[in-house]
Amino acid sequence: MTCDIAEIRDEDVLVACTGQQLYSYKLKVCNPQPELPSSEAGRCPEGAGYNEANQCCVKPPAAGAGCVEFQVDMKSCGG
């Protein structure tokens, strides 16, 4: 299956996909991972960032956070 961004309107993204007829695919859509605010050396554990507003260390998001998986069933129009 091949997918391309067809249109972007405000915060909505329209994705158009094509593939072999009568196949089912899993389509995983993800938002970009937010960047962690930097931390002074030794202030937070390795890989964590520092939240200045709350004055605490923050862990990076789990792998796959912000992702949704859809089942896409390609259909055929017969005649």
N, C-alpha and C positions, 0 to 999 in steps of 0.2 A: 504494500500500500504506500502511496506517495501523498503527502499532505503539503499544502502551501497556504500561507496567509492570504486570504482573498480580500479582506477589508478590515480596517481598524477604525472604530468610531468611539470616541471618548475612551472609556476603559474596556470596551468590548472588542474582542478579536474574533473575526469570522474565519474559520479554517475550512478549506475545501479539500477533500480527499478523493483519490481514485485508486482503483486496484482491480484485481481479477474478479470477475463476476462470481457471485454465489460463494464467496469466502467470508469468513468472520475474522476480524482483527481486533486487537486491543490497542487503543490509542491512549497514550499517557501524555497529559498536558500539565506543564509545571510553570509556576511563577518563578522568576529569578530569585535566587537565595539572597536575602538581605546581607549587606556587609556588616561584619562585627566592628564596633568601635574599637580602636586600638587600645592597648593596655601597656603601661610602663612595665619594663622587665621585672619579673618577680612579684608584681602586684596580683596577677591572676594566674590560675593554672595554665599550662601549655594548651593552646588552641582556643582559649576563652577570650572574650573581650570585656571591656569595662563600660558600664552604663553610668555616665557622669550624673545624670538627673537623679537616679536612685542610689548612687554611690555603691554599686555592687558589681560583682563579676557575672557575666552572662555566658552561657554555654552556646556553642553553635547549634543551629537547628538540626534535627535528626535527618539522616539521608532520606530523601523522598518527601520531606516536609513541603507543603504547598503544591503537591501533585495530586491529580485526580486521574483515574483510569476509566476509560469508556469502552464499552463493547460496541464495535461498528460492524454491522451486518450488511454486506454489499448485496444489492438486489438486482434482478434481471427483469427486463420488460419483454415478455415473449409475445409472439403473435401467431 
